[in-house]
Amino acid sequence: MTARDAILARVDRAAAAGRVPGVPVGAAPPDERDRHDVLARFVRELRALGVEVFVEASDGDVRARVQAHVSGHRTVSWAAARLPYGTATVVSDGIPWDAAYADQASADVGLTGCDAAIADTGSLVLLSGPGAPRSTSLLPPVHVAIVRRDDIVSTAAEVFSHAADRMAQSACCTFITGPSRTADIELSLTIGVHGPGRLVVVVGP
Amino acid sequence: MSGVAMPLTFHGRARAALSDRTLHEALDRATAQLRSRRSTALDSLEHSDYVRDVARRARMTALRNLGALLREFESRLTENGCRVHWADTADDANRIIVRIAAEARVRRIAKSKSMVSEETHLNAALERAGLAVVETDLGEYVTQLAASRPSHIILPIVHMTREQVGRLLQEQLGVPYSDDPQVLAGYARAKLRAEFLRADMGITGANIGVAATGTICLVTNEGNGRMVTTLPRVHVVLMGIEKLVATMADLDAVLKVLARSATGQQLTAYTTLVRGPRRAGDACGPESMHVVLLDNGRTRLLAGESAEILGCIRCGACLNVCPVYRNIGGHAYGDTYPGPVGAVVTPGLRGIGNWAALPDASSLCGACRDICPVRLDIPRMLIAMRQEAVSCTPQPAWLRFGMRAFAWTAARPPMYRIVARLGGAVLRQRARNGWIHRAPGPLGAWTTCRDLRAPARRSFERQWRSRTEARHDRA
């Protein structure tokens, strides 16, 4: 008998012993959340996490804001087609998204889009795929993410139900909630351990 | 702890820990802070009771259907392009991973934090096979440099002060001394960045696996979990067979309580959901991905009184509230999983034989049950473990005889009254001002650290009888 069959046989026998308690759960409490203030909530949560956040009214304003953060800095960015508001045009000193890891790691800024955003927790949801690798939001010390206002939802549950198909197409889905951090040494908050220590979010119209 | 031999028994280790002042200060500071952060994050959550019920249901339902979920998980993983391996024992798991490394011509390995790899002593096995392995979680990296082991599920070096960490990095890395955590983290970042970039293989655990989609969920704050699942060309996941939930909705239920209970965050900085190796057109991610499913005693636990403990989500909250853990720290427990959860899991996984003292490492105060985000009834399981310990370890002759004599006496009321009156008289003779400073026989264990109140002149039973008689008279 293979290890697989032996383990599964033991699991089935153990389950038959019925030692795991059942869990009666009451009715779900009514959802009284105000869904009109998702943007305000998102911004509030991001600020609490130490994220720099800007809400812009037009495509041009988004491009100007992004330009202010990338100009003069070596920037690795997602493919132009994956960046909203035509932001790819503002990157001049660019490292391509599929450059060698060492080159990407030498960049000052990583510029990405965002597939969804979660207001309740201030999270960005990034799906990996062609032109949108995970390394861009990971290797440089600064991550600038562009969020479309319509992509902001209230809860993670909404992402799991609405984006199920897109998630299935992608090898990796990352929820980013604030900059890289640790509290391993005496619980003292330390920012920027392995991932970016600075996270900038630009919300467009 | 490095270089200092640990005492062999639980009591010896606990005694050593109790006299360690630095350890006490570190534990007091950290556990108090974690307790308050957790209560801000979870208790203040709207409908927190309901949220905890739903998380508990997700875990218990998974355990009740574990066989079906494991088969489904295996199918989805395979469809996603992963290779699935099954390991009966810790040694089997280590052998499988060494073989994967050999077949892929791996030389350097970067690991993110994984309790189950501590359980199997994976690092030692990899090193014996000639592989270079580096821990990349800051706390785990420090324990690796110190040749020590983590002492808390989520804060591996909770037992160390910043000065101790500073001196260790100075010695081991040749960097200038600092006691500033930001500087120390900077040293680790520089050193480990190079390791991430040249590692051939990344090894992770799994915080949760989702059967319906074949997803591996990893939560990290530093980003090391992302690094080792993104950069190396091979990714190996080592996970216990119990760490499954059925659906993405159940994953959401567990994520809602996990970080809040562990660190007081709503979500950790990075929640990574991996669904297999890189796909066509991807510029990063591993070329091959393996998932090793480990039993190592879990099916035995599942069949017994303490099956419920397998629902643990490893948040560490029960450690921070446990009066025993807060005094002796994690190393005294002697194995991977410390605290109240460890006192059930360790004897459960390893067998009660060598771990019979652990279920006694509790006052049964119930703080662990109250704090547990998935409401595990740890005190109930500790009592079950104690029963198992008594029934399968030899008890001293005087205790066996004594308990039999007590049972015989207690079943015969006239005899019981005589013995109780005699015993009371003997104890009262030793008392001074109503207190006994040194009690005879087995009661001496009580009086080694506190006084014993002298028994009352009229026993409870006599008082009770005269009360009920008086009531009858009135009626």
Interface residues (C-beta under 8 A of the other chain):
Chain A: T2 A3 R4 A6 I7 L8 R10 V11 D12 R13 A14 A15 A17 R19 V20 P21 G22 V23 V25 G26 A28 P29 E45 W97 D98 Y101 A102 A105 D120 T121 G122 S123 S128 G129 P130 G131 P133 R134 S135 L138 T155 A156 A157 F160 S161 A164 M167 A168 Q169 S170 A171 C172 C173 T174 F175 I176 T177 G178 P179 S180 R181 T182 A183 D184 I185 E186 L187 S188 T190 I191 G192 V193 H194 G195 P196
Chain B: A26 R29 A30 Q33 L34 E46 H47 Y50 D53 V54 R56 R57 M60 T61 L63 R64 N65 L66 G67 L70 R71 E74 W86 A87 D88 D92 T136 D137 L138 G139 V142 L155 P156 I157 M160 T161 R162 V165 P181 Q182 L184 A185 A188 R189 L192 R193 F196 L197 T213 N221 E222 G223 N224 R226 M227 T229 T230 L231 I241 M248 A249 L251 D252 L255 K256 T263 Q265 Q266 L267 T268 A269 Y270 T271 T272 L273 V274 R275 G276 P277 R278 R279 A280 G281 D282 A283 C284 G285 L293 D295 T299 R300 L302 A303 G304 E305 A307 E308 L310 G311
